[in-house]
Every structure is written in C-alpha cells, then in structure tokens.
C-alpha cells in the first residue's frame, strides 16, 4: 500500500494543479475499489453513485489539500454520503431496491484479510461480503476493498476505532469460515471442466 500511496501522492499534487493525466491516474487507481464498495452498499445505485462521486471530486479538487491517503478517504466519504442521501430520498419516495445502507466497521487480522482477498475473485468476494451483517459488510469493504485504515473508517462511519476493529475482525473471520466451507472441485469435475473448454484428456484416457 505504501508504494501505491506514494504514486497517489504525486498524482494528487499534479491533479490539484490541473494535470488531467494525473486525475486520470487517480481515477484508474480508485475507481475499481469505489465501484465494488458502492455496489455492495446499494446494488441498484452503485454505478450512478460512483459517477456522481467523481463529478464532485473533479469539481472540488482544485481546493483539495492533502496527499494520497487523505484523497482516498475524501473520495470514499463523498461516495458514502451519496448512498446515504439516495437512501433517504428513496424513503421519502419509496421505490424497489435490494440493499440497505450499511453502517460498517472494518479492520481485522492482516492474514485473514489477505486470505479473503487471495481466495476470492472480485465478484465472489462481493457475494460473500454481501451475506455479512450490514455493519460488518461495510467495515470489511472499507478496510479490505477500499484500503482505508482503522482511524479513517472510524471517522467515516461514526464509530470508535475499537468497534471498527471488532466488527472487521468478526466479518473477516466469517468470510474465512465461508471460504473454508466452499468445497474444492473434485478431479472428475476439474476434468469435465477441462473437456468443456476443449482441453485434451490426460494421456491414457479416451
């Protein structure tokens, strides 16, 4: 993360000064994590929320002060507020939507977080995280997907750092248990998948 923050620090300084290429670099760095976070918070509004977030970032970036870590926190704060405002709007004008705004708390053992990320592709991770209690889901997403530290997540979600650590720890442990419960593909299933993709069977078969 340190190397990424160094790159982000440089890009932020240049983007604030009006460098469009630097802004594009910031977008490429944060957009995938931002979209995953927002889709988990509100699947029906996530993509729109991301677009609205970047419009606001672009509008106010010239006055921004700080480095890469501060920008990351700022972007996700804007995004979270977009979802909160949208949910409030939906409550005033009820429409069908499939997810509640989560009050999340993140942070947990680094080895568990690494296991969760390494063991699942992005879509699978999103599916597993979506099955967590809402407050754990948001915190795990902000910690693992967004890459925010505990104090930042605590400030963003209005929780104490200790509560964030506990929620993240519990959420990541739940994810680890679910990953361990997923059966590994059998040799027969793997061979069948290989045949489906046109892979030749092992020598001696067929």
N, CA, C and O of each residue as an XYZ file, in Angstrom:
824
protein
N       0.834     -1.208      0.000
C       0.000      0.000      0.000
C       0.862      1.249      0.000
O       0.464      2.267     -0.566
N       2.071      1.196      0.639
C       2.923      2.377      0.743
C       3.328      2.881     -0.636
O       3.285      4.083     -0.902
N       3.725      1.947     -1.522
C       4.131      2.343     -2.864
C       2.973      2.974     -3.613
O       3.143      3.974     -4.310
N       1.783      2.379     -3.464
C       0.596      2.923     -4.125
C       0.297      4.320     -3.619
O      -0.080      5.193     -4.401
N       0.463      4.552     -2.297
C       0.206      5.869     -1.734
C       1.218      6.884     -2.240
O       0.876      8.048     -2.450
N       2.472      6.452     -2.440
C       3.483      7.361     -2.978
C       3.094      7.817     -4.380
O       3.208      8.995     -4.718
N       2.635      6.871     -5.185
C       2.192      7.209     -6.539
C       0.991      8.130     -6.484
O       0.887      9.087     -7.252
N       0.076      7.827     -5.553
C      -1.124      8.636     -5.409
C      -0.774     10.038     -4.915
O      -1.373     11.017     -5.359
N       0.193     10.141     -3.997
C       0.626     11.453     -3.504
C       1.068     12.338     -4.662
O       0.677     13.502     -4.758
N       1.888     11.769     -5.535
C       2.395     12.529     -6.673
C       1.265     12.921     -7.615
O       1.207     14.054     -8.093
N       0.368     11.972     -7.878
C      -0.741     12.235     -8.797
C      -1.666     13.308     -8.231
O      -2.165     14.153     -8.974
N      -1.896     13.277     -6.918
C      -2.778     14.264     -6.298
C      -2.199     15.662     -6.451
O      -2.911     16.596     -6.821
N      -0.916     15.809     -6.169
C      -0.285     17.129     -6.272
C      -0.410     17.683     -7.688
O      -0.677     18.870     -7.879
N      -0.215     16.814     -8.677
C      -0.297     17.280    -10.064
C      -1.741     17.527    -10.492
O      -2.022     18.463    -11.241
N      -2.660     16.679    -10.010
C      -4.067     16.845    -10.379
C      -4.642     18.136     -9.802
O      -5.420     18.823    -10.463
N      -4.260     18.461     -8.575
C      -4.727     19.700     -7.951
C      -4.266     20.904     -8.768
O      -4.949     21.926     -8.837
N      -3.093     20.760     -9.385
C      -2.552     21.845    -10.201
C      -3.167     21.877    -11.602
O      -2.838     22.746    -12.409
N      -4.060     20.926    -11.886
C      -4.761     20.947    -13.173
C      -4.280     19.951    -14.204
O      -4.660     20.045    -15.371
N      -3.446     18.991    -13.800
C      -2.934     17.980    -14.726
C      -4.011     16.911    -14.963
O      -4.342     16.147    -14.057
N      -4.550     16.865    -16.179
C      -5.630     15.914    -16.482
C      -5.140     14.473    -16.471
O      -5.880     13.576    -16.068
N      -3.915     14.236    -16.902
C      -3.365     12.874    -16.879
C      -3.252     12.364    -15.445
O      -3.481     11.184    -15.181
N      -2.899     13.251    -14.526
C      -2.794     12.855    -13.120
C      -4.174     12.513    -12.563
O      -4.315     11.562    -11.793
N      -5.189     13.279    -12.948
C      -6.546     12.964    -12.491
C      -6.974     11.599    -13.032
O      -7.606     10.816    -12.324
N      -6.626     11.320    -14.294
C      -6.964     10.019    -14.874
C      -6.269      8.890    -14.116
O      -6.841      7.814    -13.942
N      -5.038      9.132    -13.665
C      -4.310      8.113    -12.903
C      -4.990      7.859    -11.558
O      -5.072      6.716    -11.107
N      -5.476      8.918    -10.923
C      -6.207      8.772     -9.660
C      -7.481      7.964     -9.885
O      -7.816      7.079     -9.098
N      -8.173      8.276    -10.952
C      -9.415      7.568    -11.293
C      -9.136      6.072    -11.493
O      -9.854      5.226    -10.960
N      -8.103      5.760    -12.254
C      -7.781      4.342    -12.517
C      -7.409      3.612    -11.232
O      -7.709      2.427    -11.081
N      -6.768      4.302    -10.321
C      -6.343      3.681     -9.065
C      -7.523      3.404     -8.134
O      -7.573      2.351     -7.499
N      -8.465      4.332     -8.045
C      -9.530      4.230     -7.041
C     -10.859      3.691     -7.567
O     -11.639      3.122     -6.804
N     -11.123      3.865     -8.860
C     -12.434      3.505     -9.394
C     -12.843      2.056     -9.157
O     -13.976      1.827     -8.732
N     -11.986      1.061     -9.407
C     -12.435     -0.330     -9.182
C     -12.863     -0.587     -7.740
O     -13.887     -1.229     -7.507
N     -12.098     -0.098     -6.776
C     -12.445     -0.282     -5.365
C     -13.711      0.487     -5.014
O     -14.554      0.006     -4.257
N     -13.833      1.692     -5.576
C     -15.002      2.516     -5.302
C     -16.282      1.845     -5.783
O     -17.282      1.816     -5.066
N     -16.247      1.309     -6.991
C     -17.436      0.664     -7.559
C     -17.812     -0.574     -6.757
O     -18.995     -0.805     -6.507
N     -16.836     -1.371     -6.350
C     -17.145     -2.561     -5.544
C     -17.808     -2.157     -4.227
O     -18.799     -2.753     -3.804
N     -17.250     -1.148     -3.600
C     -17.822     -0.681     -2.337
C     -19.262     -0.205     -2.533
O     -20.150     -0.589     -1.772
N     -19.496      0.621     -3.538
C     -20.827      1.190     -3.745
C     -21.844      0.142     -4.177
O     -23.007      0.213     -3.779
N     -21.431     -0.822     -4.980
C     -22.366     -1.877     -5.390
C     -22.784     -2.731     -4.206
O     -23.904     -3.241     -4.171
N     -21.895     -2.891     -3.239
C     -22.266     -3.636     -2.038
C     -23.222     -2.828     -1.177
O     -24.133     -3.387     -0.566
N     -23.024     -1.530     -1.126
C     -23.889     -0.693     -0.307
C     -25.277     -0.539     -0.913
O     -26.278     -0.511     -0.197
N     -25.329     -0.440     -2.229
C     -26.627     -0.249     -2.902
C     -26.486     -0.714     -4.354
O     -26.158      0.082     -5.234
N     -26.734     -2.005     -4.601
C     -26.532     -2.561     -5.956
C     -27.237     -1.779     -7.053
O     -26.712     -1.664     -8.161
N     -28.409     -1.245     -6.767
C     -29.161     -0.561     -7.810
C     -28.695      0.850     -8.096
O     -29.121      1.458     -9.077
N     -27.825      1.377     -7.250
C     -27.410      2.772     -7.383
C     -25.890      2.918     -7.433
O     -25.382      4.015     -7.666
N     -25.171      1.838     -7.221
C     -23.721      1.899     -7.093
C     -22.999      2.575     -8.235
O     -22.152      3.438     -8.002
N     -23.317      2.200     -9.479
C     -22.618      2.773    -10.626
C     -22.921      4.267    -10.763
O     -22.023      5.060    -11.044
N     -24.177      4.645    -10.566
C     -24.543      6.061    -10.635
C     -23.856      6.844     -9.518
O     -23.395      7.967     -9.725
N     -23.794      6.238     -8.332
C     -23.151      6.906     -7.202
C     -21.674      7.146     -7.486
O     -21.126      8.186     -7.121
N     -21.032      6.178     -8.139
C     -19.615      6.346     -8.485
C     -19.433      7.517     -9.448
O     -18.527      8.331     -9.273
N     -20.290      7.601    -10.461
C     -20.201      8.701    -11.427
C     -20.410     10.050    -10.743
O     -19.684     11.009    -11.003
N     -21.407     10.110     -9.871
C     -21.687     11.358     -9.160
C     -20.541     11.726     -8.219
O     -20.239     12.903     -8.025
N     -19.911     10.712     -7.639
C     -18.772     10.955     -6.753
C     -17.627     11.609     -7.510
O     -17.038     12.582     -7.039
N     -17.312     11.068     -8.694
C     -16.196     11.612     -9.462
C     -16.492     13.012     -9.985
O     -15.582     13.831    -10.114
N     -17.743     13.291    -10.284
C     -18.103     14.650    -10.696
C     -17.847     15.638     -9.561
O     -17.344     16.739     -9.782
N     -18.199     15.229     -8.350
C     -17.968     16.109     -7.203
C     -16.483     16.250     -6.906
O     -16.012     17.336     -6.570
N     -15.750     15.155     -7.030
C     -14.299     15.212     -6.826
C     -13.668     16.185     -7.816
O     -12.868     17.038     -7.430
N     -14.028     16.056     -9.093
C     -13.461     16.927    -10.117
C     -13.805     18.396     -9.848
O     -12.993     19.292    -10.081
N     -15.011     18.619     -9.359
C     -15.477     19.986     -9.117
C     -14.685     20.658     -7.986
O     -14.380     21.848     -8.056
N     -14.362     19.888     -6.957
C     -13.742     20.477     -5.767
C     -12.244     20.185     -5.640
O     -11.605     20.656     -4.699
N     -11.684     19.424     -6.560
C     -10.272     19.036     -6.454
C      -9.306     20.228     -6.422
O      -8.319     20.168     -5.688
N      -9.539     21.296     -7.173
C      -8.581     22.412     -7.133
C      -8.344     22.981     -5.737
O      -7.274     23.530     -5.474
N      -9.308     22.863     -4.850
C      -9.145     23.368     -3.493
C      -8.728     22.305     -2.485
O      -8.653     22.579     -1.287
N      -8.455     21.089     -2.966
C      -8.124     19.985     -2.062
C      -6.737     20.172     -1.467
O      -5.814     20.614     -2.151
N      -6.594     19.835     -0.192
C      -5.305     19.863      0.481
C      -5.051     18.510      1.134
O      -5.891     18.010      1.881
N      -3.910     17.926      0.857
C      -3.574     16.626      1.421
C      -2.889     15.745      0.402
O      -2.658     16.146     -0.739
N      -2.565     14.529      0.838
C      -1.895     13.580     -0.035
C      -2.817     12.457     -0.466
O      -4.040     12.595     -0.455
N      -2.204     11.336     -0.848
C      -2.967     10.212     -1.365
C      -3.926      9.607     -0.352
O      -5.070      9.300     -0.686
N      -3.469      9.435      0.885
C      -4.329      8.832      1.910
C      -5.537      9.719      2.198
O      -6.656      9.233      2.365
N      -5.292     11.027      2.251
C      -6.389     11.958      2.514
C      -7.373     11.987      1.349
O      -8.583     12.091      1.552
N      -6.849     11.894      0.131
C      -7.735     11.886     -1.035
C      -8.593     10.623     -1.048
O      -9.790     10.685     -1.327
N      -7.977      9.477     -0.746
C      -8.713      8.211     -0.709
C      -9.872      8.307      0.286
O     -11.001      7.926     -0.023
N      -9.575      8.822      1.483
C     -10.607      8.986      2.496
C     -11.690      9.950      2.023
O     -12.876      9.697      2.237
N     -11.302     11.042      1.388
C     -12.247     12.043      0.904
C     -13.178     11.459     -0.145
O     -14.389     11.674     -0.097
N     -12.613     10.720     -1.091
C     -13.420     10.121     -2.164
C     -14.458      9.158     -1.595
O     -15.619      9.189     -2.002
N     -14.049      8.303     -0.659
C     -14.990      7.336     -0.099
C     -15.998      7.995      0.839
O     -17.112      7.498      1.002
N     -15.616      9.098      1.450
C     -16.582      9.838      2.261
C     -17.669     10.423      1.372
O     -18.853     10.334      1.695
N     -17.271     11.021      0.256
C     -18.244     11.553     -0.700
C     -19.166     10.437     -1.179
O     -20.384     10.608     -1.230
N     -18.582      9.299     -1.529
C     -19.362      8.176     -2.054
C     -20.365      7.674     -1.026
O     -21.525      7.423     -1.351
N     -19.918      7.531      0.199
C     -20.819      7.039      1.257
C     -21.970      8.010      1.474
O     -23.117      7.599      1.652
N     -21.656      9.304      1.459
C     -22.710     10.300      1.630
C     -23.705     10.274      0.473
O     -24.894     10.525      0.670
N     -23.220      9.969     -0.737
C     -24.129      9.858     -1.887
C     -25.157      8.753     -1.641
O     -26.347      8.928     -1.907
N     -24.683      7.614     -1.131
C     -25.592      6.495     -0.878
C     -26.574      6.840      0.240
O     -27.767      6.555      0.137
N     -26.067      7.451      1.303
C     -26.945      7.833      2.419
C     -28.037      8.781      1.932
O     -29.209      8.610      2.268
N     -27.649      9.779      1.139
C     -28.636     10.738      0.620
C     -29.644     10.045     -0.291
O     -30.832     10.366     -0.274
N     -29.163      9.102     -1.080
C     -30.057      8.402     -2.005
C     -31.064      7.539     -1.244
O     -32.238      7.478     -1.608
N     -30.600      6.883     -0.201
C     -31.496      6.046      0.602
C     -32.548      6.915      1.287
O     -33.717      6.536      1.365
N     -32.136      8.067      1.777
C     -33.106      8.981      2.385
C     -34.150      9.418      1.355
O     -35.340      9.514      1.655
N     -33.677      9.679      0.137
C     -34.599     10.077     -0.926
C     -35.582      8.951     -1.228
O     -36.772      9.192     -1.434
N     -35.075      7.717     -1.251
C     -35.940      6.568     -1.529
C     -36.984      6.377     -0.436
O     -38.106      5.948     -0.707
N     -36.612      6.696      0.786
C     -37.568      6.551      1.883
C     -38.681      7.584      1.771
O     -39.816      7.338      2.180
N     -38.340      8.747      1.210
C     -39.373      9.764      1.007
C     -40.241      9.428     -0.196
O     -41.438      9.717     -0.220
N     -39.599      8.797     -1.216
C     -40.330      8.365     -2.408
C     -40.038      6.892     -2.611
O     -39.139      6.548     -3.378
N     -40.774      6.009     -1.944
C     -40.451      4.576     -1.941
C     -40.347      3.991     -3.344
O     -41.227      4.172     -4.186
N     -39.259      3.295     -3.561
C     -39.063      2.533     -4.795
C     -38.428      1.215     -4.396
O     -37.957      1.056     -3.270
N     -38.418      0.270     -5.331
C     -37.855     -1.041     -5.017
C     -36.339     -0.982     -5.095
O     -35.773     -0.598     -6.118
N     -35.694     -1.363     -4.011
C     -34.248     -1.521     -4.046
C     -33.875     -2.696     -3.170
O     -34.643     -3.102     -2.297
N     -32.668     -3.253     -3.409
C     -32.368     -4.560     -2.823
C     -31.358     -4.546     -1.696
O     -30.991     -5.607     -1.193
N     -30.890     -3.360     -1.279
C     -29.904     -3.384     -0.207
C     -30.087     -2.191      0.703
O     -30.420     -1.098      0.245
N     -29.870     -2.393      1.985
C     -29.927     -1.305      2.943
C     -28.563     -0.653      3.045
O     -27.535     -1.303      2.856
N     -28.561      0.650      3.348
C     -27.278      1.318      3.570
C     -26.663      0.716      4.819
O     -27.318      0.621      5.856
N     -25.425      0.317      4.724
C     -24.805     -0.360      5.848
C     -24.019      0.595      6.713
O     -23.423      1.554      6.223
N     -24.024      0.321      8.022
C     -23.164      1.050      8.922
C     -22.007      0.129      9.227
O     -22.108     -0.748     10.085
N     -20.897      0.328      8.515
C     -19.856     -0.660      8.600
C     -18.738     -0.316      9.536
O     -18.482      0.836      9.884
N     -18.099     -1.368      9.915
C     -16.919     -1.198     10.712
C     -15.864     -2.147     10.233
O     -16.135     -3.347     10.183
N     -14.604     -1.680      9.852
C     -13.585     -2.546      9.308
C     -12.349     -2.646     10.149
O     -12.134     -1.845     11.058
N     -11.527     -3.637      9.847
C     -10.216     -3.874     10.418
C     -10.177     -5.228     11.023
O     -11.059     -5.595     11.800
N      -9.174     -5.979     10.686
C      -9.052     -7.284     11.279
C      -7.672     -7.788     11.050
O      -6.810     -7.045     10.582
N      -7.428     -9.061     11.371
C      -6.101     -9.622     11.219
C      -5.680     -9.549      9.761
O      -6.447     -9.909      8.867
N      -4.475     -9.087      9.525
C      -3.991     -8.920      8.149
C      -3.977    -10.240      7.408
O      -4.302    -10.287      6.222
N      -3.599    -11.334      8.102
C      -3.520    -12.616      7.408
C      -4.903    -13.077      6.957
O      -5.040    -13.670      5.887
N      -5.924    -12.811      7.763
C      -7.283    -13.199      7.372
C      -7.739    -12.367      6.184
O      -8.336    -12.897      5.246
N      -7.464    -11.069      6.217
C      -7.849    -10.199      5.103
C      -7.171    -10.660      3.821
O      -7.789    -10.700      2.757
N      -5.893    -11.007      3.937
C      -5.156    -11.469      2.758
C      -5.750    -12.758      2.234
O      -5.878    -12.939      1.023
N      -6.118    -13.663      3.144
C      -6.728    -14.929      2.733
C      -8.022    -14.683      1.981
O      -8.286    -15.306      0.953
N      -8.830    -13.763      2.509
C     -10.123    -13.484      1.888
C      -9.942    -12.940      0.489
O     -10.615    -13.382     -0.442
N      -9.023    -11.967      0.328
C      -8.825    -11.344     -0.973
C      -8.194    -12.326     -1.949
O      -8.607    -12.410     -3.105
N      -7.179    -13.079     -1.479
C      -6.491    -14.002     -2.368
C      -7.379    -15.166     -2.784
O      -7.261    -15.662     -3.904
N      -8.257    -15.603     -1.908
C      -9.045    -16.792     -2.181
C     -10.270    -16.515     -3.030
O     -10.909    -17.456     -3.501
N     -10.621    -15.252     -3.242
C     -11.825    -14.966     -3.994
C     -11.586    -13.945     -5.075
O     -10.866    -12.967     -4.874
N     -12.188    -14.174     -6.219
C     -12.201    -13.160     -7.256
C     -13.104    -12.038     -6.788
O     -13.857    -12.198     -5.827
N     -13.031    -10.895     -7.469
C     -13.779     -9.721     -7.021
C     -15.271    -10.014     -6.876
O     -15.879     -9.650     -5.869
N     -15.857    -10.665     -7.869
C     -17.298    -10.920     -7.813
C     -17.648    -11.879     -6.686
O     -18.666    -11.706     -6.016
N     -16.811    -12.890     -6.471
C     -17.074    -13.842     -5.395
C     -16.934    -13.161     -4.044
O     -17.712    -13.420     -3.126
N     -15.940    -12.289     -3.923
C     -15.762    -11.558     -2.678
C     -16.983    -10.698     -2.393
O     -17.458    -10.645     -1.258
N     -17.491    -10.026     -3.416
C     -18.669     -9.186     -3.231
C     -19.860    -10.011     -2.787
O     -20.644     -9.578     -1.943
N     -19.998    -11.208     -3.359
C     -21.131    -12.064     -2.993
C     -21.024    -12.491     -1.533
O     -22.020    -12.493     -0.809
N     -19.821    -12.850     -1.104
C     -19.629    -13.291      0.276
C     -19.810    -12.142      1.260
O     -20.452    -12.303      2.297
N     -19.244    -10.984      0.933
C     -19.363     -9.839      1.826
C     -20.820     -9.409      1.955
O     -21.260     -9.010      3.034
N     -21.571     -9.489      0.852
C     -22.974     -9.084      0.881
C     -23.789     -9.940      1.841
O     -24.855     -9.520      2.290
N     -23.299    -11.137      2.162
C     -24.010    -12.020      3.083
C     -23.706    -11.747      4.553
O     -24.287    -12.385      5.431
N     -22.805    -10.808      4.830
C     -22.477    -10.468      6.215
C     -23.534     -9.525      6.797
O     -24.270     -8.879      6.051
N     -23.609     -9.448      8.127
C     -24.435     -8.389      8.730
C     -24.006     -7.042      8.166
O     -22.821     -6.836      7.904
N     -24.941     -6.128      7.977
C     -24.659     -4.908      7.224
C     -23.503     -4.093      7.796
O     -22.691     -3.563      7.038
N     -23.417     -3.984      9.131
C     -22.343     -3.154      9.692
C     -20.977     -3.797      9.469
O     -19.989     -3.094      9.256
N     -20.913     -5.123      9.516
C     -19.656     -5.809      9.248
C     -19.298     -5.713      7.769
O     -18.128     -5.562      7.416
N     -20.303     -5.800      6.913
C     -20.058     -5.744      5.467
C     -19.423     -4.420      5.076
O     -18.464     -4.401      4.304
N     -19.937     -3.322      5.590
C     -19.378     -2.021      5.196
C     -17.963     -1.865      5.720
O     -17.086     -1.368      5.014
N     -17.742     -2.282      6.940
C     -16.417     -2.112      7.531
C     -15.384     -2.979      6.812
O     -14.280     -2.517      6.524
N     -15.732     -4.218      6.525
C     -14.812     -5.083      5.789
C     -14.531     -4.492      4.407
O     -13.392     -4.520      3.941
N     -15.552     -3.963      3.759
C     -15.368     -3.382      2.429
C     -14.455     -2.167      2.484
O     -13.565     -2.012      1.648
N     -14.676     -1.312      3.465
C     -13.842     -0.109      3.572
C     -12.400     -0.464      3.921
O     -11.464      0.176      3.442
N     -12.225     -1.485      4.756
C     -10.865     -1.875      5.157
C     -10.148     -2.652      4.064
O      -9.011     -2.332      3.718
N     -10.804     -3.672      3.519
C     -10.130     -4.592      2.604
C     -10.225     -4.127      1.157
O      -9.230     -4.156      0.432
N     -11.400     -3.703      0.733
C     -11.587     -3.298     -0.665
C     -11.100     -1.872     -0.898
O     -10.338     -1.614     -1.829
N     -11.546     -0.942     -0.042
C     -11.142      0.454     -0.216
C      -9.721      0.706      0.268
O      -9.059      1.636     -0.194
N      -9.247     -0.128      1.206
C      -7.884      0.034      1.704
C      -7.725      1.157      2.713
O      -6.624      1.684      2.874
N      -8.806      1.539      3.402
C      -8.732      2.610      4.390
C      -8.262      2.062      5.738
O      -8.535      0.911      6.078
N      -7.557      2.895      6.500
C      -7.079      2.435      7.806
C      -8.187      2.579      8.856
O      -9.238      3.165      8.596
N      -7.927      2.033     10.043
C      -8.953      1.991     11.090
C      -9.425      3.387     11.507
O     -10.632      3.619     11.576
N      -8.503      4.332     11.789
C      -8.980      5.659     12.189
C      -9.854      6.322     11.123
O     -10.835      6.992     11.446
N      -9.495      6.131      9.855
C     -10.276      6.737      8.773
C     -11.663      6.117      8.702
O     -12.655      6.831      8.553
N     -11.739      4.799      8.809
C     -13.032      4.120      8.764
C     -13.882      4.524      9.968
O     -15.090      4.723      9.845
N     -13.247      4.644     11.122
C     -13.976      5.051     12.321
C     -14.586      6.437     12.131
O     -15.747      6.669     12.470
N     -13.798      7.345     11.588
C     -14.296      8.698     11.364
C     -15.406      8.707     10.323
O     -16.411      9.400     10.478
N     -15.214      7.934      9.266
C     -16.182      7.916      8.173
C     -17.519      7.330      8.613
O     -18.574      7.817      8.205
N     -17.484      6.292      9.439
C     -18.714      5.601      9.829
C     -19.284      6.082     11.166
O     -20.361      5.647     11.574
N     -18.567      6.976     11.846
C     -19.060      7.472     13.121
C     -18.945      6.465     14.247
O     -19.716      6.509     15.206
N     -17.976      5.549     14.136
C     -17.778      4.540     15.172
C     -16.429      4.745     15.855
O     -15.553      5.428     15.324
N     -16.271      4.156     17.018
C     -14.987      4.207     17.706
C     -14.030      3.215     17.055
O     -14.466      2.174     16.562
N     -12.721      3.523     17.044
C     -11.747      2.614     16.433
C     -11.843      1.186     16.966
O     -11.702      0.228     16.206
N     -12.083      1.040     18.273
C     -12.203     -0.305     18.837
C     -13.376     -1.066     18.250
O     -13.273     -2.264     17.984
N     -14.498     -0.372     18.046
C     -15.677     -1.018     17.460
C     -15.404     -1.411     16.020
O     -15.872     -2.447     15.549
N     -14.644     -0.577     15.324
C     -14.282     -0.881     13.942
C     -13.419     -2.135     13.888
O     -13.635     -3.013     13.052
N     -12.441     -2.210     14.784
C     -11.555     -3.382     14.797
C     -12.336     -4.665     15.090
O     -12.113     -5.695     14.454
N     -13.244     -4.594     16.047
C     -14.030     -5.772     16.406
C     -14.907     -6.210     15.244
O     -14.955     -7.394     14.912
N     -15.606     -5.253     14.621
C     -16.507     -5.591     13.516
C     -15.724     -6.157     12.328
O     -16.155     -7.120     11.693
N     -14.582     -5.556     12.040
C     -13.775     -6.049     10.923
C     -13.252     -7.453     11.215
O     -13.262     -8.327     10.348
N     -12.799     -7.650     12.442
C     -12.286     -8.963     12.832
C     -13.372    -10.030     12.693
O     -13.132    -11.099     12.132
N     -14.548     -9.738     13.199
C     -15.647    -10.702     13.117
C     -16.048    -10.950     11.670
O     -16.273    -12.091     11.265
N     -16.135     -9.876     10.896
C     -16.531    -10.034      9.496
C     -15.543    -10.855      8.706
O     -15.936    -11.726      7.931
N     -14.257    -10.587      8.894
C     -13.240    -11.335      8.161
C     -13.188    -12.792      8.606
O     -12.939    -13.683      7.794
N     -13.420    -13.034      9.886
C     -13.470    -14.419     10.362
C     -14.657    -15.164      9.739
O     -14.535    -16.329      9.361
N     -15.784    -14.495      9.638
C     -16.945    -15.124      8.997
C     -16.621    -15.463      7.544
O     -16.950    -16.545      7.058
N     -15.973    -14.522      6.859
C     -15.622    -14.762      5.458
C     -14.644    -15.928      5.333
O     -14.787    -16.774      4.450
N     -13.659    -15.968      6.214
C     -12.694    -17.063      6.182
C     -13.378    -18.407      6.383
O     -13.052    -19.382      5.707
N     -14.334    -18.458      7.317
C     -15.066    -19.706      7.567
C     -15.883    -20.111      6.349
O     -15.964    -21.293      6.016
N     -16.490    -19.129      5.685
C     -17.294    -19.445      4.500
C     -16.417    -19.925      3.356
O     -16.799    -20.819      2.601
N     -15.232    -19.322      3.232
C     -14.313    -19.760      2.188
C     -13.847    -21.193      2.445
O     -13.716    -21.995      1.520
N     -13.600    -21.496      3.724
C     -13.169    -22.862      4.061
C     -14.284    -23.868      3.819
O     -14.016    -25.042      3.564
N     -15.535    -23.417      3.897
C     -16.674    -24.314      3.718
C     -16.987    -24.582      2.257
O     -17.738    -25.504      1.938
N     -16.404    -23.766      1.351
C     -16.653    -23.981     -0.079
C     -15.879    -25.202     -0.524
O     -14.654    -25.209     -0.407
N     -16.550    -26.262     -1.041
C     -15.838    -27.475     -1.429
C     -14.929    -27.241     -2.605
O     -15.292    -26.551     -3.558
N     -13.750    -27.812     -2.538
C     -12.825    -27.723     -3.662
C     -13.324    -28.609     -4.792
O     -13.948    -29.638     -4.533
N     -13.062    -28.232     -6.050
C     -13.520    -29.059     -7.163
C     -12.840    -30.410     -7.153
O     -11.639    -30.501     -6.897
N     -13.596    -31.462     -7.429
C     -13.029    -32.807     -7.482
C     -12.259    -32.994     -8.768
O     -12.387    -32.204     -9.703
N     -11.445    -34.057     -8.810
C     -10.678    -34.333    -10.024
C     -11.607    -34.565    -11.206
O     -11.331    -34.121    -12.320
N     -12.728    -35.276    -10.950
C     -13.672    -35.539    -12.034
C     -14.279    -34.244    -12.548
O     -14.441    -34.053    -13.753
N     -14.618    -33.337    -11.595
C     -15.214    -32.067    -12.008
C     -14.211    -31.232    -12.778
O     -14.553    -30.592    -13.772
N     -12.954    -31.242    -12.307
C     -11.929    -30.465    -12.996
C     -11.699    -31.013    -14.392
O     -11.525    -30.254    -15.345
N     -11.700    -32.380    -14.515
C     -11.501    -32.994    -15.828
C     -12.654    -32.655    -16.750
O     -12.455    -32.393    -17.936
N     -13.880    -32.662    -16.195
C     -15.050    -32.336    -17.002
C     -14.987    -30.896    -17.475
O     -15.343    -30.585    -18.611
N     -14.520    -30.000    -16.569
C     -14.400    -28.594    -16.955
C     -13.370    -28.443    -18.059
O     -13.546    -27.657    -18.990
N     -12.284    -29.213    -17.940
C     -11.259    -29.141    -18.969
C     -11.776    -29.601    -20.311
O     -11.465    -29.004    -21.342
N     -12.587    -30.690    -20.303
C     -13.147    -31.177    -21.558
C     -14.088    -30.144    -22.159
O     -14.122    -29.950    -23.374
N     -14.869    -29.467    -21.274
C     -15.802    -28.453    -21.762
C     -15.065    -27.346    -22.467
O     -15.540    -26.818    -23.472
N     -13.865    -26.977    -21.930
C     -13.102    -25.906    -22.546
C     -12.294    -26.391    -23.729
O     -11.597    -25.612    -24.379
N     -12.389    -27.694    -24.008
C     -11.664    -28.214    -25.161
C     -10.294    -28.713    -24.803
O      -9.487    -28.965    -25.698
N      -9.988    -28.871    -23.505
C      -8.683    -29.361    -23.078
C      -8.586    -30.848    -23.327
O      -9.535    -31.583    -23.056
N      -7.469    -31.301    -23.830
C      -7.299    -32.725    -24.113
C      -7.239    -33.500    -22.818
O      -6.662    -33.010    -21.847
N      -7.827    -34.723    -22.758
C      -7.775    -35.535    -21.546
C      -6.372    -36.043    -21.315
O      -5.572    -36.106    -22.248
N      -6.053    -36.414    -20.056
C      -4.721    -36.930    -19.765
C      -4.371    -38.111    -20.651
O      -5.252    -38.832    -21.119
N      -3.068    -38.307    -20.878
C      -2.599    -39.423    -21.695
C      -3.065    -40.723    -21.082
O      -2.970    -40.911    -19.869
N      -3.575    -41.633    -21.918
C      -4.044    -42.901    -21.422
C      -5.545    -42.962    -21.302
O      -6.100    -44.041    -21.092
N      -6.236    -41.806    -21.433
C      -7.688    -41.820    -21.373
C      -8.249    -41.638    -22.767
O      -7.617    -41.078    -23.662
N      -9.466    -42.138    -22.910
C     -10.198    -41.941    -24.161
C      -9.632    -42.760    -25.266
O     -10.132    -42.711    -26.390
